[in-house]
Amino acid sequence: MAVLLRTSDPDFARMLQDRYVGFVNCSVPPVFEFDVDLAAPTGVDPDADVRVRWEQGQWSFRRGDFHADWDPGCGRGRIRQSANPYSVDAVLRIVHTIVLAKEGGFLLHSASAVRGGRAFLFSGVSGAGKTTISRLAPPGVTLLTDEVSYVRRQREGYRAFGTPFAGELARVGANVSAPIAAVYLLAQGPENHIDPLSKREAMQLLLRNILFFAEDPSLVRRVFDAATEFVATVPVRRLTFSPDQRVWELIR
């Protein structure tokens, strides 16, 4: 889904091009456009948490480091922020969570990688091992992300897409996609093993790691329904592992 970011500051434009390398394609017509005004928001707590609301026919995104407004009807928006790449990252993630919720998909706090033409997702809270398992991936594995997985429902099932949202590896994922074979909920332990989960437990754990910010009951319901359908379709298992490359012998 192409998004045009428009700025009059050439240094900021170059910074974004470098940050999103591999995902910049000027030949694709944009679905949405954002004008970025490089001026820090005033009169707000710089540490304020994000708030996402539908107000007066458009979405309002507010956080201590940015203010953004977006009208999905006309596909236009505006971001007011300082000259840093993290605010834009946050706005793009919020936009995608809203769009994906309406399509039956979501963003998942997880690493994901492609092996043998199939995508595997590794989900967990911070410190669970997403970056570690990404770093341990053997040759032949294509990393989609070590931070936020992009899950989209399509006619033939669910696919995971690479994203430019880098985590601790500070490395942009590959701009490719693959059908999702399984989701592994990570836990660290002395041995590598995979355990089945009940649908109920899989659902509860998956919901904890789905990114969603909008204060909108109808969209929250759609996210819940999307997670329910996903768990009914895609195997979700627990993966306990030690920081050893041999864990990838289990991922097939």
RODO-2510 file (C-alpha; in nm, 4 decimals, decimal comma):
residues 252
     n   res          X          Y          Z
     1     m     0,0000     0,0000     0,0000
     2     a     0,1870     0,3019    -0,1287
     3     v     0,1991     0,6110     0,0945
     4     l     0,3397     0,9424    -0,0281
     5     l     0,5280     1,1515     0,2285
     6     r     0,5697     1,5098     0,1121
     7     t     0,8205     1,7458     0,2738
     8     s     0,9924     2,0659     0,1678
     9     d     1,3069     1,9762     0,3638
    10     p     1,5564     1,7891     0,1387
    11     d     1,7634     1,6608     0,4319
    12     f     1,4565     1,5083     0,5937
    13     a     1,3523     1,3560     0,2607
    14     r     1,6937     1,1934     0,2219
    15     m     1,6763     1,0614     0,5777
    16     l     1,3433     0,8948     0,5025
    17     q     1,4732     0,7499     0,1762
    18     d     1,7671     0,5987     0,3618
    19     r     1,5457     0,4659     0,6407
    20     y     1,2942     0,3051     0,4059
    21     v     1,5466     0,1784     0,1538
    22     g     1,4037    -0,1080    -0,0489
    23     f     1,0487     0,0166     0,0025
    24     v     1,0684     0,3420    -0,1946
    25     n     0,8977     0,3207    -0,5332
    26     c     0,8145     0,6484    -0,7017
    27     s     0,6395     0,4758    -0,9940
    28     v     0,3498     0,3422    -0,7827
    29     p     0,0453     0,5722    -0,7435
    30     p    -0,0031     0,6492    -0,3726
    31     v    -0,3115     0,5309    -0,1868
    32     f    -0,2614     0,7972     0,0817
    33     e    -0,0604     1,1182     0,1027
    34     f     0,0828     1,3006     0,4035
    35     d     0,2349     1,6476     0,4167
    36     v     0,5017     1,6568     0,6874
    37     d     0,5502     1,9899     0,8656
    38     l     0,8792     1,9956     1,0551
    39     a     0,7787     2,1819     1,3671
    40     a     0,7521     2,0182     1,7070
    41     p     0,4004     2,0226     1,8560
    42     t     0,3522     2,2918     2,1175
    43     g     0,1537     2,2969     2,4385
    44     v     0,1705     1,9197     2,4934
    45     d     0,3517     1,6884     2,7291
    46     p     0,6464     1,5490     2,5260
    47     d     0,6002     1,2147     2,7042
    48     a     0,2254     1,1878     2,6350
    49     d     0,1051     0,8480     2,5126
    50     v    -0,0541     0,8058     2,1734
    51     r    -0,4262     0,8760     2,1296
    52     v    -0,6126     0,7828     1,8136
    53     r    -0,9652     0,9146     1,7679
    54     w    -1,2231     0,9691     1,4959
    55     e    -1,3143     1,3379     1,5160
    56     q    -1,5190     1,5544     1,2787
    57     g    -1,4946     1,3168     0,9847
    58     q    -1,1256     1,2348     1,0100
    59     w    -0,8734     1,0514     1,2228
    60     s    -0,6716     1,2418     1,4803
    61     f    -0,3393     1,0968     1,5995
    62     r    -0,1750     1,2621     1,8982
    63     r     0,1424     1,1779     2,0874
    64     g     0,3979     1,3893     2,2700
    65     d     0,6250     1,4043     1,9644
    66     f     0,3681     1,4467     1,6855
    67     h     0,0212     1,5626     1,5864
    68     a    -0,1360     1,4127     1,2752
    69     d    -0,4737     1,4332     1,1043
    70     w    -0,5861     1,1960     0,8310
    71     d    -0,8965     1,1889     0,6145
    72     p    -0,9190     0,8365     0,4674
    73     g    -1,2025     0,9471     0,2402
    74     c    -0,9855     1,1789     0,0322
    75     g    -0,6644     0,9985     0,1199
    76     r    -0,4893     1,3072     0,2550
    77     g    -0,3279     1,3853     0,5873
    78     r    -0,0824     1,6139     0,7636
    79     i     0,1854     1,5372     1,0232
    80     r     0,3397     1,7992     1,2510
    81     q     0,6615     1,6744     1,4101
    82     s     1,0282     1,7455     1,4680
    83     a     1,2887     1,6269     1,2152
    84     n     1,3147     1,2658     1,3304
    85     p     1,2100     0,9410     1,1588
    86     y     1,0377     0,7832     1,4590
    87     s     0,7272     1,0019     1,4502
    88     v     0,6630     0,9163     1,0844
    89     d     0,7131     0,5494     1,1706
    90     a     0,4456     0,5738     1,4395
    91     v     0,1963     0,7491     1,2110
    92     l     0,2442     0,4920     0,9351
    93     r     0,1938     0,2062     1,1786
    94     i    -0,1272     0,3621     1,3090
    95     v    -0,2603     0,4139     0,9558
    96     h    -0,1872     0,0540     0,8627
    97     t    -0,3555    -0,0824     1,1777
    98     i    -0,6761     0,1005     1,0808
    99     v    -0,6660    -0,0071     0,7162
   100     l    -0,5798    -0,3681     0,7982
   101     a    -0,8542    -0,3928     1,0622
   102     k    -1,1126    -0,3196     0,7937
   103     e    -0,9617    -0,5915     0,5712
   104     g    -0,9330    -0,8651     0,8353
   105     g    -0,5587    -0,8240     0,8897
   106     f    -0,3384    -0,6678     1,1557
   107     l     0,0099    -0,5675     1,2648
   108     l     0,1627    -0,8149     1,5071
   109     h     0,4449    -0,7454     1,7506
   110     s     0,6643    -1,0209     1,6126
   111     a     0,9602    -1,1085     1,3978
   112     s     0,8860    -1,2869     1,0723
   113     a     1,0918    -1,4655     0,8131
   114     v     1,0480    -1,6660     0,4933
   115     r     1,1899    -2,0148     0,4609
   116     g     1,1140    -2,2495     0,1759
   117     g     0,8552    -2,0105     0,0328
   118     r     0,6537    -1,9944     0,3570
   119     a     0,6447    -1,7281     0,6282
   120     f     0,6933    -1,7989     0,9983
   121     l     0,6096    -1,5447     1,2681
   122     f     0,7787    -1,5288     1,6091
   123     s     0,5727    -1,3272     1,8531
   124     g     0,6239    -1,2152     2,2097
   125     v     0,6620    -0,9231     2,4441
   126     s     0,9854    -0,7246     2,4570
   127     g     1,2679    -0,9516     2,5683
   128     a     1,0968    -1,2737     2,4566
   129     g     1,3588    -1,3346     2,1882
   130     k     1,2314    -1,1893     1,8602
   131     t     1,5610    -1,0209     1,7788
   132     t     1,7612    -1,3213     1,8995
   133     i     1,5795    -1,5701     1,6792
   134     s     1,6113    -1,3315     1,3849
   135     r     1,9849    -1,3030     1,4423
   136     l     2,0170    -1,6834     1,4592
   137     a     1,8443    -1,7390     1,1240
   138     p     2,0587    -1,9561     0,8950
   139     p     2,1471    -1,8781     0,5310
   140     g     1,8495    -1,9159     0,3021
   141     v     1,6103    -1,7494     0,5458
   142     t     1,4751    -1,4104     0,4349
   143     l     1,3970    -1,1720     0,7198
   144     l     1,0744    -0,9757     0,6794
   145     t     1,1039    -0,7906     1,0101
   146     d     1,2421    -0,8318     1,3606
   147     e     0,9842    -0,5968     1,5092
   148     v     0,6381    -0,5620     1,3499
   149     s     0,4857    -0,8237     1,1190
   150     y     0,2397    -0,7160     0,8525
   151     v    -0,0412    -0,9727     0,8268
   152     r    -0,2892    -0,9443     0,5444
   153     r    -0,5880    -1,1626     0,4654
   154     q    -0,6213    -1,2550     0,1006
   155     r    -0,8476    -1,4878    -0,0904
   156     e    -0,6131    -1,7841    -0,0601
   157     g    -0,5345    -1,7254     0,3082
   158     y    -0,2997    -1,5088     0,5147
   159     r     0,0281    -1,3612     0,3948
   160     a     0,3091    -1,1866     0,5797
   161     f     0,4793    -0,8905     0,4149
   162     g     0,8169    -0,7354     0,4749
   163     t     0,8189    -0,3981     0,6490
   164     p     1,0663    -0,1105     0,6796
   165     f     1,0037    -0,0893     1,0546
   166     a     1,3370    -0,1992     1,1990
   167     g     1,3778    -0,3207     1,5559
   168     e     1,6925    -0,3885     1,7561
   169     l     1,8710    -0,5303     1,4515
   170     a     1,8394    -0,1846     1,2915
   171     r     1,7871    -0,3619     0,9606
   172     v     1,4999    -0,3083     0,7199
   173     g     1,3177    -0,6264     0,6194
   174     a     1,3006    -0,7616     0,2655
   175     n     1,0237    -0,6213     0,0476
   176     v     0,8678    -0,9596    -0,0271
   177     s     0,5734    -1,1648     0,1002
   178     a     0,4813    -1,5286     0,1564
   179     p     0,1867    -1,7340     0,2847
   180     i     0,1945    -1,7784     0,6610
   181     a     0,2700    -2,1343     0,7702
   182     a     0,2667    -2,0874     1,1484
   183     v     0,2998    -1,8454     1,4379
   184     y     0,5326    -1,9281     1,7257
   185     l     0,4801    -1,7614     2,0624
   186     l     0,8260    -1,7311     2,2099
   187     a     0,9537    -1,8409     2,5487
   188     q     1,3128    -1,8876     2,6593
   189     g     1,4327    -2,2076     2,8221
   190     p     1,7208    -2,4548     2,8441
   191     e     1,5974    -2,6715     2,5538
   192     n     1,4399    -2,6179     2,2139
   193     h     1,0889    -2,7583     2,1805
   194     i     0,7491    -2,6772     2,0346
   195     d     0,4248    -2,7262     2,2277
   196     p     0,0678    -2,7085     2,1007
   197     l    -0,1735    -2,4463     2,2317
   198     s    -0,5489    -2,4599     2,2627
   199     k    -0,7405    -2,2209     2,0392
   200     r    -0,8452    -2,0264     2,3476
   201     e    -0,4923    -1,9837     2,4781
   202     a    -0,3580    -1,9031     2,1311
   203     m    -0,6246    -1,6356     2,0918
   204     q    -0,5501    -1,4766     2,4297
   205     l    -0,1760    -1,4651     2,3683
   206     l    -0,2087    -1,3408     2,0126
   207     l    -0,4371    -1,0527     2,1131
   208     r    -0,1747    -0,9301     2,3604
   209     n     0,0675    -0,8754     2,0734
   210     i    -0,1593    -0,7221     1,8091
   211     l    -0,0872    -0,3528     1,7640
   212     f    -0,3974    -0,1358     1,7712
   213     f    -0,4426     0,2186     1,8955
   214     a    -0,7807     0,3529     1,7814
   215     e    -1,0451     0,4326     2,0401
   216     d    -1,3205     0,2972     1,8168
   217     p    -1,5452     0,0098     1,9354
   218     s    -1,6417    -0,1056     1,5852
   219     l    -1,2776    -0,1363     1,4757
   220     v    -1,1811    -0,3049     1,8021
   221     r    -1,4484    -0,5639     1,7271
   222     r    -1,3069    -0,6139     1,3782
   223     v    -0,9605    -0,6741     1,5214
   224     f    -1,1041    -0,9314     1,7620
   225     d    -1,2883    -1,1053     1,4774
   226     a    -0,9736    -1,0980     1,2616
   227     a    -0,7705    -1,2624     1,5376
   228     t    -1,0410    -1,5265     1,5875
   229     e    -1,0455    -1,6167     1,2187
   230     f    -0,6666    -1,6146     1,2007
   231     v    -0,6280    -1,8579     1,4924
   232     a    -0,8890    -2,0853     1,3361
   233     t    -0,6895    -2,0938     1,0117
   234     v    -0,3174    -2,0697     1,0997
   235     p    -0,1362    -2,2967     1,3495
   236     v    -0,0273    -2,1058     1,6614
   237     r     0,2237    -2,2864     1,8843
   238     r     0,4582    -2,2129     2,1714
   239     l     0,8294    -2,2227     2,0884
   240     t     1,0670    -2,2543     2,3831
   241     f     1,4283    -2,2060     2,2809
   242     s     1,7795    -2,1380     2,3975
   243     p     1,9971    -1,8866     2,2073
   244     d     2,1371    -2,1472     1,9728
   245     q     2,1052    -2,1699     1,5947
   246     r     1,9806    -2,5275     1,6282
   247     v     1,6357    -2,3898     1,7118
   248     w     1,5903    -2,3324     1,3397
   249     e     1,5976    -2,7094     1,2861
   250     l     1,2433    -2,7053     1,4286
   251     i     1,1173    -2,4321     1,1963
   252     r     0,9876    -2,6049     0,8841
***
